[in-house]
């Protein structure tokens, strides 16, 4: 069984471990509020970045799509329907499937990524996916240690045109993403390894707080 943490406990641990990020808490909580509202309306969170930030994109999606700090048992009605649907797989699915928060990693769709790179322009590899998948009220989390990644910026432009909210994770200078995204969580460093370490702490907190809104006991 997972140990459940309240929002207050999560924030207390974050403050103790990450004092340099405490000044960002008001904006972090605003971002969490936007994501919670997105999910309450049936929306989705999209993530993208390059290199190490691509790995961070996948990491965020992994924390949202299954249990992170909370148990996420299915509702009793879903469990009963699954058990009835198949005598072999139904009980396994009823017991082991977890509640999910819809999230999409734009960095791993190799067919569309290579098609865009070959047929149009690699800068559009994330924007093209959002143009087909994004909807008003959805959220884009774009990650760039410099804040200047052109393909992530293009995704932000597409997202805002679609009526999505855009959240940038950057270094301290913010780059052009810091100017063009709705929210910019600027890690207090411009040294790439440190920025990436701060980003992990930031998105772990966001995932934990959002999860707690839906699944904490």
C-alpha positions as CSV (number, residue, x, y, z in Angstrom):
1,X,0.0,0.0,0.0
2,X,1.2,3.5,-0.9
3,X,1.5,6.0,1.9
4,X,-0.9,8.9,1.3
5,X,0.3,12.4,1.7
6,X,-1.9,15.5,2.2
7,X,-1.2,18.6,0.2
8,X,0.2,20.2,3.3
9,X,2.6,17.3,3.9
10,X,3.7,17.4,0.2
11,X,4.4,21.2,0.4
12,X,6.2,20.9,3.8
13,X,8.6,18.3,2.4
14,X,9.1,20.3,-0.8
15,X,10.0,23.5,1.2
16,X,12.5,21.6,3.4
17,X,14.3,19.9,0.5
18,X,14.1,22.7,-2.1
19,X,14.5,26.1,-0.4
20,X,15.7,27.7,-3.6
21,X,12.4,26.9,-5.3
22,X,10.2,28.2,-2.5
23,X,9.8,31.6,-4.2
24,X,8.1,29.8,-7.1
25,X,5.4,28.2,-5.0
26,X,2.6,30.8,-5.8
27,X,3.1,30.3,-9.5
28,X,3.4,26.5,-9.0
29,X,0.1,26.4,-7.2
30,X,-1.5,28.5,-9.9
31,X,-0.3,26.1,-12.5
32,X,-1.7,23.2,-10.5
33,X,-5.0,25.0,-10.4
34,X,-5.1,25.3,-14.1
35,X,-4.2,21.6,-14.6
36,X,-6.9,20.5,-12.1
37,X,-9.5,22.6,-13.9
38,X,-8.4,21.1,-17.2
39,X,-8.9,17.6,-15.8
40,X,-12.3,18.4,-14.2
41,X,-13.5,19.5,-17.7
42,X,-12.2,16.2,-19.3
43,X,-9.1,17.7,-20.8
44,X,-5.6,16.5,-21.3
45,X,-2.0,17.6,-20.5
46,X,0.6,17.4,-23.3
47,X,4.4,17.5,-22.7
48,X,7.4,18.1,-24.9
49,X,11.1,18.9,-24.7
50,X,14.4,17.9,-26.3
51,X,17.2,15.6,-25.1
52,X,17.1,15.4,-21.3
53,X,13.9,17.5,-21.4
54,X,12.3,14.8,-23.6
55,X,13.0,12.3,-20.8
56,X,11.4,14.7,-18.4
57,X,8.4,14.9,-20.6
58,X,8.0,11.2,-20.5
59,X,8.5,11.2,-16.8
60,X,5.7,13.7,-16.2
61,X,3.3,11.6,-18.3
62,X,4.3,8.5,-16.4
63,X,3.5,10.1,-13.1
64,X,0.1,11.3,-14.3
65,X,-1.1,8.2,-16.1
66,X,-0.8,5.9,-13.1
67,X,-0.4,6.1,-9.3
68,X,2.4,8.3,-8.1
69,X,2.1,8.9,-4.4
70,X,-1.6,7.9,-4.1
71,X,-3.4,4.6,-4.5
72,X,-5.9,5.0,-7.4
73,X,-8.4,2.1,-7.2
74,X,-11.0,2.0,-9.9
75,X,-14.6,2.8,-9.0
76,X,-16.7,-0.3,-7.8
77,X,-18.9,-0.1,-10.9
78,X,-15.9,-0.3,-13.3
79,X,-14.4,-3.2,-11.3
80,X,-17.7,-5.2,-11.4
81,X,-18.1,-4.5,-15.2
82,X,-14.5,-5.7,-15.9
83,X,-14.9,-8.9,-13.8
84,X,-18.1,-9.7,-15.7
85,X,-16.7,-8.9,-19.1
86,X,-13.9,-11.6,-19.0
87,X,-13.4,-14.4,-16.4
88,X,-9.6,-14.5,-17.0
89,X,-8.5,-10.9,-17.5
90,X,-11.4,-9.1,-15.8
91,X,-10.4,-9.8,-12.2
92,X,-6.8,-8.9,-12.9
93,X,-7.8,-5.6,-14.5
94,X,-10.3,-4.8,-11.8
95,X,-7.7,-5.3,-9.1
96,X,-4.6,-3.8,-10.8
97,X,-5.8,-1.0,-13.2
98,X,-5.4,2.4,-11.7
99,X,-7.2,5.7,-12.1
100,X,-5.5,7.8,-14.7
101,X,-5.0,11.5,-15.4
102,X,-4.9,11.9,-19.2
103,X,-1.5,13.0,-20.5
104,X,0.4,12.7,-23.8
105,X,4.2,12.7,-24.4
106,X,4.7,14.4,-27.8
107,X,8.4,13.4,-27.9
108,X,7.9,9.6,-28.5
109,X,5.6,9.4,-31.5
110,X,8.2,8.2,-34.0
111,X,6.0,7.9,-37.1
112,X,4.6,11.4,-37.0
113,X,7.9,12.9,-35.7
114,X,9.8,11.5,-38.7
115,X,7.1,12.3,-41.1
116,X,7.1,16.0,-40.1
117,X,10.9,16.1,-40.1
118,X,11.0,14.6,-43.6
119,X,8.0,16.2,-45.2
120,X,7.6,19.7,-43.7
121,X,10.1,21.0,-41.1
122,X,11.5,19.5,-37.9
123,X,10.6,22.6,-36.0
124,X,7.0,21.7,-36.3
125,X,7.3,18.2,-34.9
126,X,5.4,19.0,-31.7
127,X,3.1,21.7,-33.1
128,X,1.8,19.4,-35.8
129,X,0.7,16.8,-33.2
130,X,-1.0,19.5,-31.0
131,X,-2.8,20.9,-34.0
132,X,-4.5,17.5,-34.4
133,X,-4.9,16.5,-30.7
134,X,-5.1,19.7,-28.7
135,X,-8.4,21.3,-27.6
136,X,-9.4,24.5,-25.9
137,X,-8.8,24.1,-22.2
138,X,-6.0,21.5,-22.5
139,X,-2.6,22.3,-21.1
140,X,0.9,22.1,-22.7
141,X,4.0,21.8,-20.5
142,X,7.0,22.7,-22.6
143,X,10.5,22.1,-21.1
144,X,13.7,23.8,-22.2
145,X,16.7,24.6,-20.0
146,X,17.4,27.7,-22.1
147,X,13.8,28.6,-22.8
148,X,14.7,29.0,-26.5
149,X,14.0,25.5,-28.0
150,X,12.3,26.4,-31.3
151,X,10.2,23.3,-31.7
152,X,8.9,23.7,-28.1
153,X,8.2,27.4,-28.8
154,X,6.3,26.4,-32.0
155,X,4.2,24.0,-29.9
156,X,3.4,26.9,-27.5
157,X,2.2,29.1,-30.4
158,X,0.0,26.3,-31.7
159,X,-1.3,25.5,-28.2
160,X,-2.3,29.1,-27.5
161,X,-4.0,29.5,-30.9
162,X,-6.1,26.4,-29.9
163,X,-7.1,27.9,-26.6
164,X,-4.8,25.8,-24.5
165,X,-2.8,27.1,-21.4
166,X,0.9,26.9,-21.8
167,X,3.4,26.2,-19.0
168,X,7.2,26.6,-19.6
169,X,9.9,25.0,-17.4
170,X,13.1,26.9,-18.1
171,X,16.3,28.2,-16.6
172,X,16.5,31.5,-14.7
173,X,16.6,33.7,-17.8
174,X,13.4,32.2,-19.2
175,X,14.4,32.7,-22.8
176,X,11.7,33.4,-25.4
177,X,9.4,30.8,-23.9
178,X,9.4,32.9,-20.7
179,X,8.0,35.7,-22.8
180,X,5.4,33.8,-24.8
181,X,4.0,31.1,-22.5
182,X,1.2,31.8,-20.0
183,X,3.3,30.5,-17.1
184,X,7.1,30.3,-16.8
185,X,8.6,28.3,-13.9
186,X,12.2,29.5,-14.0
187,X,14.7,27.3,-12.2
188,X,17.2,29.5,-10.3
189,X,20.2,28.5,-12.4
190,X,21.4,28.6,-16.0
191,X,23.7,25.7,-15.7
192,X,22.0,22.8,-17.6
193,X,22.6,20.0,-15.0
194,X,21.3,22.2,-12.2
195,X,18.3,23.4,-14.2
196,X,17.3,19.8,-15.0
197,X,17.6,18.8,-11.3
198,X,15.3,21.7,-10.4
199,X,12.9,20.7,-13.1
200,X,12.5,17.3,-11.6
201,X,11.7,18.8,-8.2
202,X,9.2,21.2,-9.9
203,X,7.3,18.7,-11.9
204,X,7.3,16.1,-9.1
205,X,5.6,18.7,-6.9
206,X,3.1,19.5,-9.7
207,X,2.2,15.9,-10.3
208,X,1.9,15.2,-6.6
209,X,-0.4,18.2,-5.9
210,X,-2.6,17.5,-8.9
211,X,-2.9,13.8,-8.0
212,X,-3.8,14.7,-4.4
213,X,-6.8,16.7,-5.7
214,X,-8.3,13.6,-7.3
215,X,-7.0,10.6,-5.4
216,X,-5.9,11.5,-1.8
217,X,-8.0,9.9,0.9
